[in-house]
């Protein structure tokens, strides 16, 4: 077994960041993919891919606001998961450990 390329301080820092991201995941509300665009007539459209085809639907202003928030949440979630994956891979490859999570 090779020596860890990460110091114990680095490992703790990565584990803390992982735990912070894990907690943020639990707070995410409403998820969606696609995009919301205003139409010249003042209407709103939600567009997304379904089975490789572009599908769209008209929305009210309130629905457009909520859908845009859900799309932003999805993008943030994707970013958090990517970062958690990178942290896990670094800990496994450089220190031969999985993130040690704080028990609730």
Secondary structure, 3 states (H helix, E strand, C coil): CCCCCCCHHHHHHHHHHHHHHHHHHHHCCCCCCCEEEECCCCCEEEEEEECCEEEEEEECHHHHHHHHHHHHHHHHHHHHHHHHHHHHHHHHHHHCCCCCCCCC
